């Protein structure tokens, strides 16, 4: 992969390490040494990271691996003995380290079928490569400008495959390069990026003669560092790069063709699982089993296979809709057509699975046409950052629709396999756990005798309903406190409470969401993505998808929090001070930072509040905008405080936050006044709710030199009239940031509402008139001024005069 040069790679590595820094007490498990193991063996593995001095357990996302023992050496190292069962699934596995303080991020390791070998330096001289046996896996590291050489012996015609796992270990952005050379140093096969294994490598060939063959491993730009670990599997095991057809029905046995294996085209029988979805298929023959899987898709939909010739609309291969079909863009410029009968007005979803899902060589483009007249209805290349294609189309009539599939660049070949899926829109439900720290998957650590809360979110597609949640296999001694997710929201607070004597333990919990509408027969499970390696612009290069939520009971912490339940609502356009109280253990006086877990719709709360060192309470300013959702909302506050090696976080229990309509609707006039004078500002009041006694209305934001005393009003008042005094030195000009605040006291607590847009203009007084002296004329008598002609009254003035005279 040449597009990332050495400088860019270095920056990416730095950004990766920065992203993995943890600021809490949670452990940071960075890697396993070695990064993989042979199944059916028992071995000692070194765990490396930070804050692991109190390590207690490993939580594995899949079965087949058992931790026999753990010995902690220091804060950065622990040793564990693992037993890998013979039936353990091959390939990538994930786990989390549990300590007494918390849970680590996901860490990856691999399980293989072949004996494991450690790289032995020096092996960077072509003339002195490290000898390894065929059908073995080497665990090594590429340092900067490092080149590793390994040598195997093979007979003429024997298959030699070198498959490397590097970036897929999830440690760093590692762009490996692998080549197979003969003893004369001629390169017989090479690999940089192989689609089947993403940015990793596969070299596969038939030995041209008996002899020794050297496998070269390096970083593609001769970079590298201590984090660029790899697993190199060398042997004569099968290595197809593609499989055709692309899948079948649940429980079905199908015959597939291996594509791209150097031994030529072969067929094999594959028994598909009973569950629908993606199936990881590891090709196997008498020589061994492939280290990485090919992917097949299992679906109960009717299946079809491309029938050539089908490169014109009139020759389209029939399929069903809904249904699936497999095909290959077999050569440059090839196009494949499929047809299905559609119903008028029906919406169809059409997906083409290729590079993204099947790891095919194809970059697909899909188009949909009407069979009758060839009209193009819809088309798509890449969909939402996915190199595969997806579109929706509505059938204009009861007629056949035609799907065309081609390569984006017009290329093709035997490895350009694909799968078309035509479905009707159906309800779908996915549960996610939003991140708090960017790129760090959320876990839940519940201290003994305390509370912890998180948010879960749900993505509903093609349906609406309230959702009920269940949490299976919660640690013993932990209670889940939650409630249904309303139809009009997609987030839900979930609180966990650990008993004082809850055992320190961890579980991977299955979170299940179901619609409360009985007619909707579906359920959603957690999908939590952990980004382990990021590329340019934080692109997700490699990571892990978990289907469970990680929960652990941790050791007791020296403080607890509680919200003082408000006795009054917060009203629209209003505010309140939410009081939080801390109970501290003796000797613990650290500051505690506070934040609401989530803000109900239309509610805003400060996130910069803390209980000061040694103090026991603080108030969080809470505001409601004019459209805040009326009703009672469950809220809780999270607190974070330094303790031992980092920060520990707890939650308050739930409290009720009532959001109500305004106390009154307000209307405002504009006012003007000269400096040194007085005026009135009138605030119109339209009551929205009754309140006992009197309310206080006051003006806020008056400019310097302008004052107005608060006004007392009762629930029947229609206006508040303020006598506004403007000092002689008050700032002149237009002042439009004045607001009116009404405060009502109920249950001995204030209800506060604030509205604005009051305008006051302060003018400077006009200058006094100055009399002008007339010139003296000594020789003449001053003439009396001539009377000015009387101006006729306007009609409006005549009417006013008549009214004054009682006419």
C-alpha positions, 0 to 999 in steps of 0.5 A, a space after each residue: 500500500 504505497 499511498 501511505 508514506 513513511 512520514 504519514 505512517 509515523 503520524 498515524 502511529 502517534 495518533 493511534 497511541 494518543 487515542 489509546 491513552 486512558 485517563 481513568 482507573 481502567 486498565 490498558 491492555 495493549 497486547 498479548 506476547 505472543 499474539 497468537 496460539 495453536 489450538 489444542 495447546 496450553 501455554 504461557 502468555 505475557 500481557 503487556 499494558 498499563 494499570 494492570 497491577 490489580 488484574 484478576 481475569 480475562 473476558 473472552 468474547 467467544 468460547 474455546 479458551 480457558 484461563 488456567 492461572 494469572 500471575 501479576 508481575 508489576 503495573 505493566 506486566 502479567 503472565 497467564 496460562 491459557 488452554 486453547 481447546 481443540 475445537 476452538 474456532 480459528 482466526 481472530 478472537 477478542 478479550 478484555 482484561 478485568 482488574 479490581 478497578 475496571 475493564 480494559 479496551 478490546 485486545 485481539 489475538 489469533 488462534 491457528 491450526 499449525 505449530 507456532 514458531 518465534 522469530 529469531 534475530 538476526 534473520 535479516 540477511 538473505 544468505 542466512 535466513 531462519 529455517 522453519 518447517 512447512 506448515 508452521 506459523 511464525 510470530 515476529 516483529 518488523 523494526 524500522 528498515 528491518 527485513 526478515 527472511 525465512 527459508 523452507 524446502 519444497 518439492 517441484 509442483 508443491 504448493 507454497 503459501 505465505 500468508 501474513 497477519 499484520 494490520 489485523 492484529 489491531 496494534 498499529 497501522 502496519 502495511 506489510 509486504 511479503 515475497 517468495 524468492 528462490 535461492 538465486 534471489 529472483 522474486 517468484 511471487 509477491 504481495 502487498 495488499 490482498 483483498 481477502 485479508 484487507 491490507 495484509 498479504 498472501 503469496 501463493 505459488 507452485 514450486 518450479 523445482 525441488 529446493 529451498 525457497 526464501 520468504 521475505 517479510 518487511 514493511 512496504 516502505 521499509 518502516 516499522 517499529 516494535 508494535 509492527 508484530 506479525 503472524 506468518 503462516 507458511 505451508 502447502 495448505 489450500 489458499 483460495 482467494 475467492 469462493 463461488 457461489 457465495 452462499 446458500 440456505 441455512 443448514 444446506 450442504 452446497 458445493 463450492 468452487 475454489 478460485 485463485 488457488 495456485 493448484 487450480 480450480 477445485 470443488 468442495 462440499 460445505 455444510 452451512 450453519 443453521 443461522 442466517 448471516 455471515 459464515 466464516 469458511 476455512 478451506 481444508 484439504 489433505 495438506 492442511 487448513 487455511 489460516 484465514 477464512 473465506 466468507 459465505 452468506 447464509 440466507 433463507 431467500 430463494 437463490 440463483 446463479 448467473 447463467 452466461 451469456 447474460 451481458 445484455 438486458 434481453 439475456 438477463 438471468 432470472 432470479 426472484 425478488 425477494 431473492 439472492 443471486 451469485 455471479 462473477 464479472 469474469 473479464 474486462 468490460 463484462 456486465 451481468 444482468 439479472 431480472 425479477 418480477 416486481 409489484 407496482 408500488 412496492 419498495 425494493 432494497 437491492 444490495 451488491 455484496 463484493 469487496 466489503 463483505 465477500 473480500 472480492 476483487 470487484 468494486 461494484 456498480 449497480 443499476 436498475 432498469 425497466 425491462 419493457 423500455 430500458 428506462 433506468 430507474 436508479 443506480 449506485 456505486 458506493 453507499 455511505 462510505 461502503 465500497 459495495 452498492 446499495 439502492 432502493 427502487 419503487 416498481 412503477 408497474 407490475 413488471 420485470 425489473 432488470 439489475 445490471 452489475 459491473 466493475 467501477 473501472 470496467 475491469 474483471 477477472 475470476 476473483 471478481 465474485 459478487 452476490 445480489 440481494 433483493 429484499 422488501 423493506 422490513 423492520 430492523 432493530 439495532 442497539 448501540 452503546 454511545 461513546 463517551 471518549 472518542 474512539 473508546 468503546 464504552 464499558 460499565 464498571 460498577 463499584 461495590 455499594 454504588 451506582 453506575 449509569 450509561 446510555 444505550 441507543 436504538 436504531 429503528 428501521 421501517 417501524 415505530 414502537 416503544 421498546 422493552 429491554 432485557 439484560 441477560 447474564 448480569 454479574 451476581 449482586 448487580 441490579 439493572 434499573 431501567 424502563 421502556 424506551 419511548 417511541 419518540 426517542 432513541 436513547 435510554 438511560 440504564 443504571 446498574 446498582 451493585 450490592 455492598 457484598 457483590 463479588 468482584 467479577 465481570 460478564 459480557 452481557 447480552 442486551 436485547 431490545 424488543 418492540 412492545 407492539 405484539 405484532 412486531 416479531 423482531 429483536 435487536 442486540 448490541 453492536 459495539 464497534 471498537 476502532 483499533 487502527 485508524 488511517 488518514 482522517 481517522 478512517 476505520 482501518 481495523 477493529 472489532 465488533 462486539 455483540 455484548 456489553 462489558 460489565 464488571 463489579 469493581 472495588 468500593 470507592 470512597 464516595 457516593 452521590 445523590 440528587 436532591 429531588 426537586 419539589 418543583 418543575 423546570 418550566 419552558 424558558 425557565 431554569 433551576 439549580 439542581 442540587 447534588 450531594 456527596 457522601 465522602 469516606 473519611 480522608 477522601 476530600 478530592 474534587 468531584 466533577 459532575 455532569 448529567 448522563 443525558 439532557 432530556 429533550 429541550 433541556 441544557 445543563 452545565 458540564 463544568 460543575 464540580 464539588 470542590 475539594 473537601 465540600 459535599 455539595 454543588 448545584 448544576 444550572 439547568 435550563 429549559 428552552 421554549 420547546 422543551 418536552 413536557 413531562 417527567 424525565 428520569 435523570 441522573 448525574 455522573 461524578 468523576 474523582 481521582 482515586 488511586 491510579 486514575 479517576 473513578 466514576 459513579 452515578 447518582 440514583 435516578 431522580 425525576 425532572 418534571 418539565 412543565 409549561 411556562 408560568 405565563 406568556 409575556 409580551 413586551 413594549 418598547 420604551 424611550 427616555 431621556 437621561 435624567 428622566 423616568 419612563 415605564 416598561 410594561 410586561 404583558 402577562 397571560 397566565 399559563 398555570 396557577 400559583 399560590 400567593 404572589 410572584 416576583 417579576 423583575 427586569 434583568 440586563 438593564 444598562 448601567 445607570 438604569 434601575 427598576 424595582 421588582 414587581 409583585 403580581 398574583 395569578 390574575 395579573 395581566 401586566 407588570 408595570 415597571 417605573 424605570 429611572 434613568 440616571 443623568 449619566 446612563 449610557 445613551 443608545 438602544 438597549 435590546 438585551 433586557 429580559 423579564 424574569 418571573 419567580 414563583 415559590 412552590 413547596 418552598 422552592 422557586 420556579 423561574 421563567 425568563 423571557 427577553 427582547 425588551 427594548 429601551 432607548 436612552 436619549 441625550 436631552 436636547 440642548 436648551 434654546 439660546 435667545 439671539 440679540 436683535 441689532 439696534 436701529 437708532 434712527 427708526 422706531 421699532 416696528 411691531 412684528 406682523 402677526 403670522 397668518 393663522 394655520 388652518 386646523 387639520 380635520 383630526 385637530 378639529 375633531 380633538 378640539 370639538 371633543 375638548 369643548 364638549 361638542 
